[in-house]
Amino acid sequence: MFKILVSDKLEKEGLDILTADKNFQVDCKFGMTAAQLKSIIKDYDALIVRSGTQVTADILEVADKLKVIGRAGVGLDNVDLLAATKKGVVAMNTPAGNTTSTAEHTISLIMALSRNIPQAVASLKTGKWERSKFTGVELYGKILGIIGLGRIGTTVAKMAQAFGMVTIGYDPYLSIEIAAKNGIKLVELKEIYKTADYITVHIPKTDETTNMIGAKQIALMKKEARLINCARGGIIDEQALVKALQEKRIAGAALDVYELEPPDFNSPLLKLDNCVTTPHLGASTSEAQVNVAIEIAQAVKDALSGRGIRNAANFPSLSPEAYKAIEPYLDLAERMGKFAGQLVQGRMKEVKITYSGAVAKEKVTAVTMALAKGLLTPILGEIVNTINAMNMMKDRGVNIYETISTQEGEYVNAVALDITTDKEPFALLGTLSSNKQSRIVKINNVYVEAIPSGHMLFINNNDKPGIVGAIGTILAQAKINIAGITLGRENQQGVAVSVVNVDSEISESVIASLRQTKNILFVKAIKV
């Protein structure tokens, strides 16, 4: 018999799935302290939590029977995933449970914004009859631009199409064919900003997406444009949005999420007539709470019963010996993926990973999954994990292959990554140093010795004297310390590659200065 501990409140429908199985003993103990949980966790095979319980490394250390952690929700930030993985515990979440709820809330905000519903309700309740003041606009025939076409973004598109809206979208990891099947025309971000009547974001908040819609992007929008955010606060620059709304630069905005939650209640966003605001209600429906309870209960049941693992945030359990052998390659692969994911040009069509040397003698599936996760992380953030990354690749029409090479290559142990896109191919070669630290040793056809870690600059430049000095001068003026630099070139006087490791974040103004430097052709700030 398996013992399951439920430490945070779970809807009855989920509990019923577990208690109906005679192979399970289900104990509900809510509101425990960390010490109380630590004292009893050793007796349980599975733990189901929401956001209240913190599953820390010291708790996992004594959880000798624990096989599964199930989180009834999207995030897993309250679970120490590294500790769980090393302990051989599978950690799962429920990414689909709130899809309909969040999509419906997005459509609700679009409609409320279009027909001035909150303002009209407030006016009528004060005894006013101001019909002409609240004249709205129709959705029919309007263009809805969707940034991020995962489950929620795609569902929003289908709902909007029912109103006769034209749906366009941006998602660099979704194939044109799959988007077209869902009635969405894939376009570049700039086209969404310029042409859409409504723009809604459905992406995670990452370094890449923080303040991605700011004054510069809003300046491209039509005066009739309306912005909606039910994803994460901080994707839209709130200061830039306030200014645009105050100046009537765009028609309106609707927000369910904020940079700080709860927000500053004196913020103009909560006072502007052309801004509809709700207190993070995207997943706050009774159905969504039931859905995540059912989803996690079924997932835990299947995992314990040997029927497969779904939506796990870590790779499948390995023996201590196998884990020790592949652990450094997991790190290398994920770092290579993150590095490539920020540099690849165009939509990925095919990803080929070739293993050689010692790693090729192990089961490399987990390494492939780590690399896939790294590739998708720059755009998808916490939504992607080492288990679901492969399915996300497939959902986006990207074919991923792994190959074992028996040929003796340039390096004794290596991971080679080759990406085919609709624009330019991209290739990386990675290996481990003598102390098993990750290294990138080849970018496309150029040999380097790059350390994929922290804040980095990737630069393409003409192979001319003075480039290193110019880079150093600009970074020094910005008080950015260089931790390391590697240079490489395909041939003399051709295009060279510079990879610079720095100790702090690189601002856009520094990037702009580098781009304006003679003989520098391309600059990209990377965080790995």
N, C-alpha and C positions, 0 to 999 in steps of 0.2 A: 504493500500500500504506500502511495506517495502522500506526503504531508505538505500542504500548501498553506502558507501564511499570507493573509491579506492585511496589510498594515495601514492602508488608507481606505476611506469609504468607497465602495464599489456598488454600482447599481445592481438591484436584485436580479435582473435578467442575466447578468454575467455570473453572479454567484450560483444561480440555478444550474447553469451549464456544468459547473464543477461539482456541486453537491449531488447532482444526479448520477454521477459516475461512482460506483462502489469501490473503485480503485483509489479514490482520493479521500483524504481527510482534510477538510477546510476549516481553518481557524481564523476568525476575524478579530484582530486586536488593534484598535485604532488609537492614535494619539500617544504611542509609546515614546519614551525618551531613547536616545541613542544607546545608552547603557542597557536599558531593558531589551531593546532589539538584539543587541550583541549577546545578551545572556541566554537568549532562546533560539537564535537563528541556526545554531548547530544541529537542531533537530529537524530542520525543514529541507525538502527537496526543491521547493519553488517559493518565490516571494513575489507578490503582486503589490505594486505601489502606484500612487499618483504623484503629485509634486511635493507632498508633505514629508515623506520619508527620505532621508539622506542615506544612501547606501555607500558608505565610505570604505576605504581600503582596510581599516582595522576591523570593521564588521565582517567584511568578506574573508578576512584572514582566518576567522574561526568558523566560517560557514562550510564545514567539511562535507556535508551532504548536498549542498545547494547545487542544483543543475541549471535552473532557469530563473531569471528576473524578468518580470513582465511589467511594463509601464503603461498604464491606461492613459495615453496621451501621446503627443508628437515628440516632445523633447526627452532627452535622457541626461540632462545636465546634472541631475541629482543622483546619478549612478557613476561610480568610478569605473569607467569602461576598461582601462588598462588593468586594474586590479582584478576585475571580473574575468577578463580574457586569460590572464596568467593563472587564475584559479580554475579555469576551464568552465566558467559559468556563461551561458548564453544570455545576453540581454536583448530584450525585444520591446518594440513600441507599437503604436497604432497610428500610422501615418494617414490612413484613409478614413478614420472614424468621423472626422469633422469636415470632410470635403463638402458635402451637400450644405451643411449649416453655414460654412464660411462663404460658399458661392452664393447662397440665397441672401446672406447679409449684404454681400457686394451688390447684388441686383437691387436689393431694398434701398441701399444708399444711393444708387444711381437714380432710382425712381423718385426718392425723397428730394434729391438735389434738383431733379428736372422739374418737379411740380411744386417746389417750395412748400412741401408738406409740413415740416416742423414749424416754420415761420407762420404758416396759415393757421395751424392749430393754436399756437400761442396767441396770435392776434384775436381769433374768434373767442378764446376763453377769457379775454379781457373785455369782451362786449363789443368788438368791432366787426364790421362787415365790409372787408376790403378786397372784393373779388378782383378788381383790375390790378391791384398792387401785386398779386401773386400769380400773374399769368406765367405759365411755364412753357416747356418745349416738349415735343414728342420724341420718342426713341426711334420710331420707325424711320428707316433709311439712314440713320446716323451711323458714323464709323466709330466702333469701339476698338481701341488699341490695347492689347493685353501683353504686359511684360511678364514673361514667365508662364510656360504652358505645361506645367505638371498637372496633377489631378485637379486641383482647384481651378487653375487658369483655364483648362480645357472645359471643365464643367460650366464655368461662367460663360464661356463662348457659346456653348449649346443653349444655355438659358437665354442669352441675349439674342441669339438667332431666332428664338420663338417670338421675339418682339419685332422682328424684321430688321435688326441691326446688322450692319456689315462688320465682320470680325477680321481684324488683322492682328498679327502678333509677332513678338520677338522672343526667340529662345534658341541660342546658338547650339544647343544639343538635341534639337528636334529636327527630324528630316522633313523636307518639303512635302514628301508623299504622305506621311502620317498627319501632318498639319492639314493638308488638303482634304483628307478623309474626314476630318472633324470640321470642315467648312471654314478653315482659317487660312488666310494668305500670309505667309511668312515674309516679313520685311525687316529692314534695318531699323535700329532705334530712332535715328534721325527722321525717318519717314513717319514713324508713329507720332513723334513730337510735332511734326509739321502738318499732318493730315487728319489726325484723329479728333473727333468731337468729344470723346470720353477716353481717358487713359486710366487703366487700373493695373496695379502692380501685385504680382503673386510670386514673389521670390523671397528667399531668406535674406536676413541682414548679415552681410559679410564685409570684409575690408573693401571688396570691389563694389559692393552695392550701397554702402553708407553714403548718404547725400548724393546718390547718383542722379536724382532729379533736383537740380538747383536752379539758380538764376539763369545760367546759360541755357539750360534745356527749356525752361519755362519761356524764355525769350523767343524760342522757335515755334511756340504753340499759337494756335488761332485764338482770337479774342473770345470765341464761343466755347473754347475747350473747358472741360471739367475733369479734375483729378480725383481719383479714389484710391484709398489705401486701407486694405483689410489684412495686410500681410504682417509687416513689422515696422514699428516706429523708427524713424531715422533714415529710411530709404528716400523719403522726400525731405529736403532741407526745409525745416519749419520756418526759419527766418525769411528765406527767399519766398516761401509760399505766402506768408503773412503780407509781405510787401506787394506781391503780385495781386493778392486779393484786395488789399486796400486801394491799390491803384487801378483796379478793374482790368488788370492785364489779361486775366483769364476770367471765365464766367463764374467759376465756383470750385469748391473742393468738398470732399466728404471723407472723414477720417474715423477709423475705429481704433487706431493704434498711434502711439506717440513716442517721441524720443525718451521722455521720462514718464513712467506710469506709477501712480496717478500723475497727470500733468500739472503744471502750474495753473491754478484756477483763475489767475489774473491774465493768462495768456490771451492775446487778441484772437487766437484761433477759436476760443470758446465764446467770443462775443461778436464776431463778424456775421452779418446776415447771410453772406454768400458762402458760408462754411457750415456744413452739417457734421455734427460730432456725436459719437456714441462711445461708451466706456468699455472698449475691448470686448464686444459681444459676439465676435465671429463664431466662436465654438459654443456659445452659451445657449444651447437649446436642450430640452429634455431628451430629444432624439439623439443628439450628438453624444450626450453623456451615456445613454444606453448603448449606442453603437460602439463606443470605445471599450465599454465594459464587456460587451459580447465578443468583440474582436480580440481583446487580450485574453479573455477566458478560453476562447477556442484555440488561440495560439499556444497558450501554456499547456492546455490539455493535449494538443497534438504533439508538442515537443516532448512531454513526459511519456506519452504513449508510443513514441517512436514513429510518428506519422509525418515527420518533417518539421523544419524550422522556417518560420516566416518573419520577415521584418526584423531580423536580428541586427544589432548595431555592432557586433563584433564577429570575427570569423569563427568557423566551426571549431569545436574543441579538438585539441591536439594533445598527444602525449607530451610530457615534459621534455623528453629527448628531442622529439620532432619540433616542438616550439623553439627550443634553444637553437636548433640548427637553422631554422628559417627566420628567426626574429630579426636579425640585421637586414635581411633581404626585404622583409615587410616594410621596414623603415625606408630603405633605399627606393623601393617601388612607389610608395606613397609620395615621397619627396619628388621623384621623377615625374609622377603624374601631376602634382601641383605645379611644378615648374613648367611642364609642357602645356598644361591647361590654361596658363596665363599668356602663353606665347603663340599657340597654334592659330593660324589664320584660316578663316572659313569654317564651314560646317563639317564636322567629322563624319566620315563615311565608314572607315575601317581602321581598326587598331590592331596591330600585330605586335606580340611580345615574344621575344626569343630568349630562352634561358640557356646558359652554357656554364660548364664547370660544376662546382659542388652543389649549387642550388638546383641544377638540373636533375640531380639524383634524389631530390625530395619531392613531395607532393606540392606542386607549385600553384594549385588553385587559389589558395589563400593569398599568395603573392600577387597573382593576377587581379584578385578582388581588391587588394590594397592599392594597386596601381590605378584600377578603374575608379576607385573612390577618390584618389588624388586628382585624377583628370576632371571629375565632376564637381569637386569641392569648391573651386573658385567661383562657380556660378550658382551652385545649389546649397552650399553651406551645410548646416546640420541635418538637412533633409536626407542627404546621402550618407550611407554607411557601407562598411566593407561587405555586408551581405546583399543589400539591395542595389548596390552600384551596377552589378552586371545586368539586372533586370531593367534598371533605368537606362542603361546603354541600349538594350534591346528595344525598349519602349520608344526611344528616340531614333530608331532606325540605324544605330551604329553597330556594325559587326565587330566583334572582338575575338581574336584568335591567340592561342598560346602555342608555341613551338619549342621543342627540346632539340638543341643542337649537340651533336656528338663530335662536331669538327673542333679542332683546337683553334681558337680565335686569337685576337690581339691581346686579350686579357684572360687570365686563368678562370676567373669567375666573373660573369657579366650578365646584365639584363639589358637587352636592346629593345627600344620602342620605336615603332614606325607607324606614323599616322597619315592616312590618306584623307584629304578634304576636297571640297569643291573648288578650292583655290590653290593653295600650295601644300605640298607634303612637308612633314616635319619629322625629324628623327633625333633620338637621344641614345647614348650609350652610357650605362652606369655600372659602377663596380664598387667594391669595398676596399678601403685602405688597409694597411697591415693591422691597424687596431680596430678594424671592422666598422669604420665610419663611412657614411655614404659619400660617394663622389660621382660627379658627372664628368665624363672624360671625352665626350664627343657630342657636339651639337651640329646636326646636319652633317656637313663634310669637314667640319673644323674641330681639331683636337684642342681640348682645354683641360684644366684641372680645377673644376669648380666645386665648391662646397655648397650644396643646396640647403641652406639654413638661414632663417631669419629674414631681415630686409636685404634685398638685392637689387642691383641694376643690371639689366641686360642691354647691351649697346652693340649695334652694327655701325661700323665706321670704315671710311676709306683708309687703307693702310698707309698713313702718312705720319711723319714725325710730329710730336707735340700733343697727340691726343691724350695720352696718360696725364701729362701735365695740366691740360685744360680741364679734364675731369676732376683731378685733385684740387685744382684752384677753386672751381665752382662749389665743390662739396665743402672745402675748408671755409669758404666765405659764408656758407650756410651752417657752419659749425657741426657738420656731419663727419664723424670719424670713419675712416676706411679700415675695415677689419682684414680685408684681403682682396686681391685682384688677380685675375687670370686672363691671359691674352692668347689669342690663337688666330691663325689665318689659313685660308685654303691655298693661296699662292702669293708670292711677293707682289706688292703694289695692287693687290685685289681688295676685296671686302674682308675686313677683320671682325673678330668677335671680342668684346670685352665683357667680363662678368665681374661685378664689383660687390663684395659683401660690406655692408655698413652697419653701424651700431644703433641707428635710429631710423625712424620713418622718414621717407623722402617726400617733400611737399611738391605740389604741382608747379610751384614757381621755380623750383630747382630743376624739375623735369623740363620745363619750358626753356630755361637757360641752356641746358644741355642740348636741346633740339636746335637751338639757334647757333650752336657752335659749328664752325667750319669743319667739314669732313665727317661730321656725325650724321648718320643717315636714319637711325632708328633708336629710340630709347623707350624702355618699359621698366617701370618699378614693379618688383615682384616680392611677394612674401611667401615663404615656404615654411 
